């Protein structure tokens, strides 16, 4: 288990290093996480349970052109007694001045919760740049498996 996490993080960090050689910006982000559990369905459902947690991590924004970029992230998420790593890989598009839409797969490694520790989910996110280095963002994560939770993330990002 620990070896798999180490290999996963090594590959992700080496990719971030390669991206850093191009036109890229680095940053940190963090905020509040609301996770919705429903064992019968992977949606809010009528009897969903909600857990409140936190998240924090790093990102790199690799510019392809003026309005399009790729933004991989590595986030640590704490949710009650559960902890996991979330590594979304976003296609980011600036739809208006200071307003971005991000969409892409989310690779997740759960430390404690599931017997199948690795899960792929889908993310849809929006970000508004309050000032050039500071943004406020919100993302919704969709679990594709029956017991995979959905989550709503609200937080701040800061470009270094």
Order of alpha helices (4+ residues) and beta strands (2+ residues): alpha-beta-beta-beta-beta-beta-beta-beta-beta
